Amino acid sequence: MGRSLHSYMKGIWPIIEPGRTFADNWHIGAICEVLEAVTKFQLRCVVINVPPRSTKSIGVCVAWPTWVWTQPRITDEEAAQRKVEPQLGAAARFLCTSHDGDLATRDSVRSRRVIDSDWYQLRWGHRFQLTTDQNVKTNYENDKTGYRVTETVGGSVMGKGGDYRVIDDPHKTDTQESDDVREKKLLWLREEFSMRYVDPKRNGLVTIMQRIHERDMSGFMLAEGWADYHLCIPMRYEERRKVYVPR
């Protein structure tokens, strides 16, 4: 791959957070390395648990999709010849969700702001261009068949799908969700969202959230054995939670 997701995130920071200093930390690098593994389909289902205010939404919902589109597309045949991992590049399709529609829209707009920036266009404008017939805040496409669709957790995803699916903070943390509300979201995950992939043989699902309940969405996915990698970053250092990122 080209420039790492971590270094790319530093590059776009002035675009999405002008006037604010990028406060780097090891946990950002760890999350970026996991996302790179998902990009290459080395990991298919990842659960990331982090404390609030950890730059998680910017990393997963803003930096990652726009970074994937900067990568060159490598077909299965080319990958076999070159002995590298295949990758979708600008043809990648993203389905991003959050519990709050306004927050999901905010991150979608930030992503488009990055793509439209002179900084981005100067470096990767030759790889793709956004189409004009499908270019709204929550749904835009490029001329290489890639797209980003934004939905709320629990909302209708009929007719929608993604090579990469993202669940960012599926539960409300400022109010106590009832057991009924939480179970409805798990039902949505099992019977709707879990099947909204483009290719059943090659797709990635990333769930990133702070823990709020033993049976929250990440707890359910871990208990049911869905995740093939769990990155848990506690608020305070715990010896038993050393982080080993797949390479």
Secondary structure per residue as TSV (DSSP state, phi and psi in degrees):
chain	resnum	aa	ss	phi	psi
A	1	M	-	360.0	165.7
A	2	G	-	-77.2	-143.5
A	3	R	S	-52.6	141.3
A	4	S	-	-66.0	156.2
A	5	L	H	-61.8	-35.9
A	6	H	H	-63.4	-48.8
A	7	S	H	-68.3	-34.3
A	8	Y	H	-62.1	-40.6
A	9	M	H	-62.0	-38.1
A	10	K	H	-64.2	-36.5
A	11	G	H	-67.1	-37.6
A	12	I	H	-86.4	-8.4
A	13	W	H	-54.4	-47.7
A	14	P	H	-61.3	-20.7
A	15	I	H	-77.6	-40.4
A	16	I	H	-96.1	-21.2
A	17	E	S	-134.4	62.6
A	18	P	T	-61.2	135.6
A	19	G	T	85.3	-4.3
A	20	R	S	-111.5	137.0
A	21	T	-	-77.1	137.3
A	22	F	-	-75.1	113.1
A	23	A	-	-92.4	91.2
A	24	D	-	-72.4	154.9
A	25	N	-	-160.4	158.3
A	26	W	H	-59.2	-32.1
A	27	H	H	-66.8	-30.0
A	28	I	H	-66.6	-42.2
A	29	G	H	-62.9	-38.6
A	30	A	H	-64.2	-44.8
A	31	I	H	-62.7	-42.0
A	32	C	H	-63.0	-40.1
A	33	E	H	-66.2	-37.4
A	34	V	H	-64.3	-43.1
A	35	L	H	-64.8	-34.7
A	36	E	H	-64.1	-38.0
A	37	A	H	-66.3	-37.3
A	38	V	H	-66.6	-39.7
A	39	T	H	-55.8	-39.9
A	40	K	T	-88.8	6.5
A	41	F	T	61.8	24.8
A	42	Q	S	-75.6	-25.4
A	43	L	-	-125.2	139.4
A	44	R	S	-107.7	-32.6
A	45	C	E	-137.9	117.3
A	46	V	E	-124.2	136.1
A	47	V	E	-114.1	125.6
A	48	I	E	-120.7	119.5
A	49	N	E	-109.6	122.5
A	50	V	-	-138.7	156.3
A	51	P	-	-69.5	164.5
A	52	P	S	-65.2	157.7
A	53	R	S	61.8	42.9
A	54	S	S	-110.5	17.2
A	55	T	S	63.5	26.6
A	56	K	H	-71.5	-43.3
A	57	S	H	-66.6	-39.9
A	58	I	I	-63.5	-41.5
A	59	G	I	-66.9	-48.4
A	60	V	I	-86.5	-38.6
A	61	C	I	-99.9	-15.1
A	62	V	I	-113.9	-56.9
A	63	A	I	-70.3	-47.7
A	64	W	H	-59.8	-53.6
A	65	P	H	-59.7	-42.1
A	66	T	H	-70.4	-31.0
A	67	W	H	-69.0	-43.2
A	68	V	H	-56.9	-39.2
A	69	W	T	-69.7	-15.0
A	70	T	T	-82.5	-15.2
A	71	Q	S	-79.6	146.8
A	72	P	-	-70.2	144.0
A	73	R	-	-76.5	134.3
A	74	I	B	-126.1	113.1
A	75	T	-	-73.6	168.9
A	76	D	H	-59.1	-42.5
A	77	E	H	-64.5	-44.2
A	78	E	H	-65.2	-39.5
A	79	A	H	-63.2	-40.3
A	80	A	H	-66.0	-40.2
A	81	Q	H	-68.5	-40.6
A	82	R	H	-90.5	-7.0
A	83	K	T	57.7	49.5
A	84	V	S	-130.2	176.3
A	85	E	-	-82.6	138.9
A	86	P	-	-68.3	154.2
A	87	Q	B	-152.1	151.4
A	88	L	-	-86.1	-25.8
A	89	G	G	59.1	-136.7
A	90	A	G	-69.2	-9.4
A	91	A	G	-82.8	-3.4
A	92	A	-	-67.2	141.4
A	93	R	E	-116.4	129.7
A	94	F	E	-115.7	136.2
A	95	L	E	-121.2	108.5
A	96	C	E	-112.1	135.5
A	97	T	E	-134.6	155.5
A	98	S	E	-152.0	163.3
A	99	H	S	-69.9	-22.5
A	100	D	-	-115.4	120.1
A	101	G	H	-62.5	-37.0
A	102	D	H	-65.7	-40.8
A	103	L	H	-67.4	-40.6
A	104	A	H	-62.7	-41.8
A	105	T	H	-65.4	-40.5
A	106	R	H	-55.4	-46.3
A	107	D	H	-71.9	-32.7
A	108	S	H	-65.0	-41.8
A	109	V	H	-66.0	-40.3
A	110	R	H	-60.5	-41.3
A	111	S	H	-61.8	-43.8
A	112	R	H	-67.2	-34.4
A	113	R	H	-62.9	-39.1
A	114	V	H	-62.8	-48.1
A	115	I	H	-60.9	-39.0
A	116	D	H	-78.0	-11.1
A	117	S	S	-68.3	151.8
A	118	D	H	-61.0	-36.8
A	119	W	H	-58.2	-44.9
A	120	Y	H	-73.3	-46.6
A	121	Q	H	-64.1	-35.3
A	122	L	H	-63.1	-35.2
A	123	R	H	-90.9	-39.2
A	124	W	H	-131.6	12.1
A	125	G	T	-61.2	-20.5
A	126	H	T	-77.9	-14.8
A	127	R	T	-79.9	-35.0
A	128	F	-	-166.4	167.4
A	129	Q	-	-136.7	146.2
A	130	L	E	-68.8	141.3
A	131	T	E	-80.0	157.0
A	132	T	E	-92.1	-20.4
A	133	D	E	-84.6	-13.2
A	134	Q	E	-140.9	83.9
A	135	N	E	-150.3	75.6
A	136	V	E	-119.0	176.6
A	137	K	T	-56.4	-40.6
A	138	T	T	-107.5	4.1
A	139	N	E	-157.3	108.1
A	140	Y	E	-141.7	153.3
A	141	E	E	-125.4	163.8
A	142	N	E	-119.6	173.0
A	143	D	T	-80.5	8.7
A	144	K	T	-110.0	16.0
A	145	T	S	78.0	4.4
A	146	G	-	-79.0	155.2
A	147	Y	E	-155.5	166.8
A	148	R	E	-131.1	123.1
A	149	V	E	-117.7	137.6
A	150	T	E	-118.3	134.0
A	151	E	E	-141.0	165.9
A	152	T	E	-93.8	149.1
A	153	V	T	-62.5	127.4
A	154	G	T	95.1	-12.4
A	155	G	S	-79.6	171.6
A	156	S	-	-72.3	129.5
A	157	V	-	-120.2	18.4
A	158	M	T	-60.6	132.0
A	159	G	T	77.7	4.9
A	160	K	-	-118.4	150.7
A	161	G	-	-163.8	171.9
A	162	G	B	-153.6	148.9
A	163	D	S	-67.4	-34.4
A	164	Y	E	-124.2	124.6
A	165	R	E	-113.3	137.3
A	166	V	E	-124.6	131.8
A	167	I	E	-119.1	110.6
A	168	D	E	-111.6	113.5
A	169	D	-	47.2	73.2
A	170	P	-	-72.6	-15.6
A	171	H	S	-112.4	148.5
A	172	K	-	-72.9	130.7
A	173	T	S	-103.5	-14.1
A	174	D	S	-87.4	-13.3
A	175	T	S	-132.9	152.2
A	176	Q	-	-78.0	112.9
A	177	E	-	-72.0	140.9
A	178	S	-	-75.0	161.1
A	179	D	H	-58.9	-36.7
A	180	D	H	-64.7	-45.1
A	181	V	H	-63.6	-42.8
A	182	R	H	-64.5	-41.9
A	183	E	H	-68.2	-33.1
A	184	K	H	-64.9	-36.9
A	185	K	H	-69.2	-37.0
A	186	L	H	-67.1	-36.2
A	187	L	H	-64.1	-42.9
A	188	W	H	-59.0	-42.2
A	189	L	H	-62.7	-47.4
A	190	R	H	-69.0	-46.4
A	191	E	H	-98.3	-13.9
A	192	E	T	-122.6	-66.7
A	193	F	G	-65.5	-35.8
A	194	S	G	-61.6	-21.2
A	195	M	G	-104.6	7.7
A	196	R	-	-90.2	53.5
A	197	Y	B	-103.0	163.1
A	198	V	S	-87.2	-48.1
A	199	D	-	-119.1	115.2
A	200	P	T	-63.6	-20.9
A	201	K	T	-91.8	-18.1
A	202	R	S	-144.5	99.6
A	203	N	-	-159.5	162.2
A	204	G	E	-132.4	141.6
A	205	L	E	-126.8	122.3
A	206	V	E	-119.4	122.9
A	207	T	E	-114.9	121.3
A	208	I	E	-128.3	128.4
A	209	M	E	-169.5	162.2
A	210	Q	-	-91.0	145.7
A	211	R	-	-73.5	137.2
A	212	I	-	-128.0	-13.9
A	213	H	-	-164.4	152.8
A	214	E	T	-59.8	-33.0
A	215	R	T	-111.1	40.9
A	216	D	S	-78.3	-176.5
A	217	M	H	-64.4	-41.1
A	218	S	H	-69.7	-37.5
A	219	G	H	-61.4	-40.8
A	220	F	H	-63.5	-46.1
A	221	M	H	-64.9	-37.2
A	222	L	H	-70.8	-42.2
A	223	A	H	-65.4	-33.7
A	224	E	T	-87.2	-0.8
A	225	G	T	75.6	21.9
A	226	W	-	-70.8	-41.3
A	227	A	-	-78.8	133.4
A	228	D	S	-97.5	-0.4
A	229	Y	E	-156.2	134.3
A	230	H	E	-123.6	117.4
A	231	L	E	-105.6	111.9
A	232	C	E	-115.9	117.1
A	233	I	-	-115.1	102.8
A	234	P	-	-75.0	163.0
A	235	M	S	-63.6	-38.5
A	236	R	S	-116.2	152.3
A	237	Y	-	-63.7	133.4
A	238	E	-	-130.4	125.6
A	239	E	G	-55.9	-38.1
A	240	R	G	-73.6	-8.6
A	241	R	G	-111.7	43.0
A	242	K	-	-61.8	143.9
A	243	V	-	-100.3	123.9
A	244	Y	-	-119.6	110.7
A	245	V	-	-91.7	131.8
A	246	P	-	-64.8	141.5
A	247	R	-	-126.8	360.0
